[in-house]
Amino acid sequence: MGPNSPHSTRLVIVMVGLPARGKTYIARKLARFLSWLGYRTRVFNIGDYRRARLGNKHRADFFDPENADGNRARSEMAEAALGDLLTWMEVDGEVAIYDATNTTQRRRATVRERCVQNGLQVVFIESACQDPAIIEANIRETKLTSPDYEGMDPDEAVADFRKRIAHYASVYEPLADADAEGASYIKLIDVGRVVEVHRLDGYLPAKLLFYLLNLHVVRRPIYLTRHGESTLNEEGRIGGDAPLSPNGQKYAQALAQFVAGLPIQPEVFTSTLQRTIQTAAPLAVPSNPWRALDEIDAGICDGMTYAEIAEQIPNEYEARQRDKLRYRYPRGESYQDVIARLEPVIIELERQRRPLMVIAHQAVLRALYAYFMDKAPEDILRMEIPLHTVIQLAPGPYAFVETRHRLV
């Protein structure tokens, strides 16, 4: 299975809940986290199947339990998605997320039985919501941008979607003891205000529970930036703990002006290396140094240039060129090692509700950027994280939108 797991269990996460309760938001967050950790993960969203195969102009009546044609069509889409999920898990998958309402005990039992027959572990995740403000925000922020309501008057779209919710609610059976015999589930109420857990077993489900315990729906921007240029950067040398160069000091001042102009002052995290601490020093807000944000450990290559590595230890230089993601510097780290030690950082960044700024290093920020922008680990080495640039990630309904600010 994934690189951080000692087990080989293949997992299916089955989402449960009424529309506008954040199921797809949670499913995509989980998929992003698991993919970033190195698990082959895929979301099977029944709404996507319906829109791709039946079109995207279905109104509330299509979801009426009394609509026989609508019920049959939706059942066919659910079966198509489940069939594809099982095939993918047999061929290539490690974690599949079945993103649907799965409103009844009977439907959930069928899904679980099919998965268990294929040797798959199943965990249900129900997103229940009792807060009208959260439901209204979900409707306004996500459903109005859905292809289902493209070109439709917003008020009319909201009214139609509320009718759709009512149709689902009329037959909805929340996860309860009737589901519990042999089943594992996590129930999230109001996106984590209350969490109920039943019969959760295994390394990966426990990891997912910890992640979900820190999840929330507060939208806030995230700012990623490397430290200012250091004296070793001037010489093209890797690693070390060098101070800022004059150019780096100039960037620290420019960054302070940038932060001062933000509408809300961010929480600031740095590494424990002096070039990030010096970059944060002029800011009008305190910073939090964190060793997990230190640059990749270059081991015996620390302080060398790449040209020196190629000349003095060519076998190491060539090994790194062949597989930069998995290559580990002698007595140092690989990019995969960096991702593993950044997992607690991700949990902390997800937990925070204020705007965040991370002042760190190229390898570390490549890994964090890959997480937030949902990039595969294999793409990390191709990501441009230049000096003296703030990468602003603004939250959208399901993904971040990137803006880059070159300050010096």
PEBELMO-V748326 format. One record per residue. N is the residue number from 0. RES is the residue in three letters. OMEGA is omega in degrees with one decimal (* if undefined). BURIAL is + if it has 9 or more other ideal C-beta (glycine too) atoms within 8 Angstrom, else -. Layout:
n-><N N>
res-><RES RES>
omega-><OMEGA OMEGA>
burial-><BURIAL BURIAL>
//
This chain:
n-><0 1 2 3 4 5 6 7 8 9 10 11 12 13 14 15 16 17 18 19 20 21 22 23 24 25 26 27 28 29 30 31 32 33 34 35 36 37 38 39 40 41 42 43 44 45 46 47 48 49 50 51 52 53 54 55 56 57 58 59 60 61 62 63 64 65 66 67 68 69 70 71 72 73 74 75 76 77 78 79 80 81 82 83 84 85 86 87 88 89 90 91 92 93 94 95 96 97 98 99 100 101 102 103 104 105 106 107 108 109 110 111 112 113 114 115 116 117 118 119 120 121 122 123 124 125 126 127 128 129 130 131 132 133 134 135 136 137 138 139 140 141 142 143 144 145 146 147 148 149 150 151 152 153 154 155 156 157 158 159 160 161 162 163 164 165 166 167 168 169 170 171 172 173 174 175 176 177 178 179 180 181 182 183 184 185 186 187 188 189 190 191 192 193 194 195 196 197 198 199 200 201 202 203 204 205 206 207 208 209 210 211 212 213 214 215 216 217 218 219 220 221 222 223 224 225 226 227 228 229 230 231 232 233 234 235 236 237 238 239 240 241 242 243 244 245 246 247 248 249 250 251 252 253 254 255 256 257 258 259 260 261 262 263 264 265 266 267 268 269 270 271 272 273 274 275 276 277 278 279 280 281 282 283 284 285 286 287 288 289 290 291 292 293 294 295 296 297 298 299 300 301 302 303 304 305 306 307 308 309 310 311 312 313 314 315 316 317 318 319 320 321 322 323 324 325 326 327 328 329 330 331 332 333 334 335 336 337 338 339 340 341 342 343 344 345 346 347 348 349 350 351 352 353 354 355 356 357 358 359 360 361 362 363 364 365 366 367 368 369 370 371 372 373 374 375 376 377 378 379 380 381 382 383 384 385 386 387 388 389 390 391 392 393 394 395 396 397 398 399 400 401 402 403 404 405 406 407>
res-><MET GLY PRO ASN SER PRO HIS SER THR ARG LEU VAL ILE VAL MET VAL GLY LEU PRO ALA ARG GLY LYS THR TYR ILE ALA ARG LYS LEU ALA ARG PHE LEU SER TRP LEU GLY TYR ARG THR ARG VAL PHE ASN ILE GLY ASP TYR ARG ARG ALA ARG LEU GLY ASN LYS HIS ARG ALA ASP PHE PHE ASP PRO GLU ASN ALA ASP GLY ASN ARG ALA ARG SER GLU MET ALA GLU ALA ALA LEU GLY ASP LEU LEU THR TRP MET GLU VAL ASP GLY GLU VAL ALA ILE TYR ASP ALA THR ASN THR THR GLN ARG ARG ARG ALA THR VAL ARG GLU ARG CYS VAL GLN ASN GLY LEU GLN VAL VAL PHE ILE GLU SER ALA CYS GLN ASP PRO ALA ILE ILE GLU ALA ASN ILE ARG GLU THR LYS LEU THR SER PRO ASP TYR GLU GLY MET ASP PRO ASP GLU ALA VAL ALA ASP PHE ARG LYS ARG ILE ALA HIS TYR ALA SER VAL TYR GLU PRO LEU ALA ASP ALA ASP ALA GLU GLY ALA SER TYR ILE LYS LEU ILE ASP VAL GLY ARG VAL VAL GLU VAL HIS ARG LEU ASP GLY TYR LEU PRO ALA LYS LEU LEU PHE TYR LEU LEU ASN LEU HIS VAL VAL ARG ARG PRO ILE TYR LEU THR ARG HIS GLY GLU SER THR LEU ASN GLU GLU GLY ARG ILE GLY GLY ASP ALA PRO LEU SER PRO ASN GLY GLN LYS TYR ALA GLN ALA LEU ALA GLN PHE VAL ALA GLY LEU PRO ILE GLN PRO GLU VAL PHE THR SER THR LEU GLN ARG THR ILE GLN THR ALA ALA PRO LEU ALA VAL PRO SER ASN PRO TRP ARG ALA LEU ASP GLU ILE ASP ALA GLY ILE CYS ASP GLY MET THR TYR ALA GLU ILE ALA GLU GLN ILE PRO ASN GLU TYR GLU ALA ARG GLN ARG ASP LYS LEU ARG TYR ARG TYR PRO ARG GLY GLU SER TYR GLN ASP VAL ILE ALA ARG LEU GLU PRO VAL ILE ILE GLU LEU GLU ARG GLN ARG ARG PRO LEU MET VAL ILE ALA HIS GLN ALA VAL LEU ARG ALA LEU TYR ALA TYR PHE MET ASP LYS ALA PRO GLU ASP ILE LEU ARG MET GLU ILE PRO LEU HIS THR VAL ILE GLN LEU ALA PRO GLY PRO TYR ALA PHE VAL GLU THR ARG HIS ARG LEU VAL>
omega-><-177.8 -171.3 -175.9 -175.3 176.0 -174.8 -178.9 -179.5 173.9 -167.3 170.4 175.5 -177.6 179.3 -179.7 174.2 176.6 175.2 177.2 176.5 175.0 -178.1 -177.0 175.6 179.8 -179.1 -178.8 176.8 178.8 -179.6 180.0 180.0 -176.9 177.6 179.3 178.1 177.1 176.5 175.4 -169.3 179.0 177.0 174.7 -174.8 -175.1 176.1 177.2 177.3 -178.7 -178.4 -178.4 -172.5 -175.7 -177.3 -172.5 -178.3 -179.2 179.4 -170.1 -177.1 178.9 -176.0 178.3 178.4 179.1 179.8 -174.1 -179.3 178.4 178.5 -178.9 -179.1 -180.0 176.8 178.7 178.8 178.7 179.1 178.6 179.9 179.9 177.3 177.9 179.0 -177.4 178.0 -179.6 179.3 178.9 -173.6 -167.2 -166.5 172.3 176.4 175.1 178.7 -178.5 -170.5 -179.5 179.3 179.8 -165.4 -173.5 176.3 -179.4 179.9 -179.3 178.3 179.2 -179.9 -178.8 -179.6 179.9 -178.9 -179.0 177.1 179.1 175.5 -175.8 172.4 -177.0 170.2 174.3 172.2 179.1 172.4 178.1 -177.2 177.6 -176.6 -178.6 -178.9 178.2 179.7 -179.7 178.7 178.1 180.0 -175.7 -171.5 -174.7 -172.6 179.4 175.7 -179.6 174.7 179.3 -174.8 179.7 177.7 -176.8 175.9 -175.0 -178.9 177.8 179.3 179.4 179.6 179.7 -177.6 176.4 174.6 178.3 178.2 -179.4 178.0 178.4 -177.6 -177.7 -179.7 -171.9 175.0 -178.9 173.5 -177.1 -177.2 -179.8 176.9 -158.8 -175.0 179.6 -174.8 174.8 176.0 172.0 178.2 177.5 178.1 -176.6 177.7 170.7 176.6 173.2 178.6 175.5 -176.9 179.8 172.0 179.2 -175.1 172.8 -176.4 -174.4 175.7 178.0 177.5 179.3 178.5 -179.9 177.7 -177.6 179.0 -178.1 -176.8 173.9 -176.9 178.1 -179.0 176.6 -179.4 176.4 -179.0 177.7 176.0 171.0 171.7 171.2 179.9 176.8 177.9 175.1 173.7 179.0 -176.9 -179.9 -177.9 -176.7 174.6 179.1 177.9 -174.5 176.0 178.2 169.8 174.5 176.1 178.7 177.0 176.8 178.3 179.5 178.2 179.1 178.4 178.2 177.4 178.4 -178.4 179.7 -179.1 179.9 -178.0 176.9 -179.6 -175.5 164.7 -173.2 175.3 175.4 168.0 176.7 -179.9 -168.6 -178.9 174.7 178.8 177.9 177.7 -178.4 -172.2 -178.2 -177.8 -179.3 179.1 179.1 178.5 -177.0 179.0 -174.8 -176.6 -180.0 179.2 177.8 -178.0 176.8 -179.3 -177.9 174.4 -178.0 -179.7 -177.2 179.0 -179.8 168.0 177.2 177.3 178.1 177.7 -179.4 -177.5 -171.3 178.0 -173.5 180.0 177.5 178.6 -178.9 178.4 178.3 179.6 -177.4 -175.1 -174.5 -179.0 -173.9 -179.1 178.0 175.5 176.3 -175.7 179.0 -173.4 168.4 174.5 177.8 176.1 179.3 178.6 -178.4 -178.4 177.6 -178.5 176.2 177.0 178.3 179.5 180.0 179.7 176.1 -178.1 -176.4 -179.8 176.8 169.0 -174.2 170.1 177.0 176.4 -172.2 -168.5 -170.8 -177.2 -179.4 -178.3 172.4 -179.8 178.8 178.1 179.0 178.6 -174.0 -177.8 174.0 177.7 179.0 178.0 -178.9 -178.2 -172.0 -173.1 -179.4 -175.8 179.4 176.0 -173.0 172.9 169.6 -179.6 173.6 175.1 -179.1 178.7 -178.4 -175.9 169.7 -178.5 -177.7 -175.1 177.6 174.8 -171.4 169.9 -179.4 -179.6 175.5 -171.5 -179.0 *>
burial-><+ + - - + - - - + + + + + + + + + + + + + + + + + + + + + + + + + + + + + + + + + + + + + + + - + + + - - - - - - + - + - + + + - - + - - + + - + + - - + + - + + + - + + + - + + - - - + + + + + + + + + + + + - - + + + - + + - + + + - + - + + + + + + + + + + - - - - + + - + + + + + + + + - + - + + - - - - - - - + + - + + + + + + + + + - - + + - - + - - - + + - - + + + + + + + + + + - - + - - + - + - + + + + + - + + + + + - + + + + - - + + + + + + + + + + + + + + + - - + + + + - + + + + - + + + + + + + + + + - + + - - + - - - + + + + + + + + - + + + + + + - - + - + - + - + + - - + + + + + + + + + + + + + + - - + - - - - - - + + - + + - - - - + - + + + - - + + + + + + + + + + + + - + + + + + + - + - - + + + + + + + - + + + + + + + + + + + + + - + - + + - - + - + - - + + + + + + + - - - - - + - + - - - - + ->
//
